[in-house]
Amino acid sequence: MGDNLAGVLERLQLAGNVDLAAVVSTDGFLIESAAAQGGGDGAVNAEDFASVAINGLMVARALGREIERGDVTDALLEYERGTVIIQALDEEIVLVLLASQDVNLGRLRLLARRYREEIVAAAGVALR
């Protein structure tokens, strides 16, 4: 604990071996992110990614209401060349992870849960 948000996200990004870890406000604004070094041609713009990911969360929330399953806690989207995990941390912030197709999803979800409180605490300081 005691790390700033950038430091916490960097540790999560490295531990989970993800391409990008970001904390986003529920209105789609990037609060902080950490990306793998040497992004190259496949590098993702964190701000663009954050705003689109929040749209995905809104769709997942609407689906949950429609099927009467409650609010979404995590959304896992698997694509041909990678995975996106969207995790609502509280009413105001969301954790978004972008991982390659060979990532261990179970480990990544576990790491996201382990870092949850630390991210929320650090983001609370960042939002003030």
Number of C-alpha atoms within 10 A of each C-alpha: 10 9 13 15 24 20 16 21 26 19 16 23 25 15 12 22 18 22 20 28 31 27 29 28 22 20 14 19 17 19 19 20 23 23 22 14 9 8 11 7 6 8 13 14 10 20 17 12 19 29 17 12 22 23 14 15 22 15 13 18 17 15 15 14 13 10 8 9 10 12 13 18 14 17 16 13 12 13 10 7 9 15 19 21 21 27 22 22 19 13 8 14 24 29 26 25 30 22 23 17 14 9 15 12 16 9 12 20 16 12 15 23 14 12 15 19 13 18 27 19 15 20 22 13 11 13 10 5
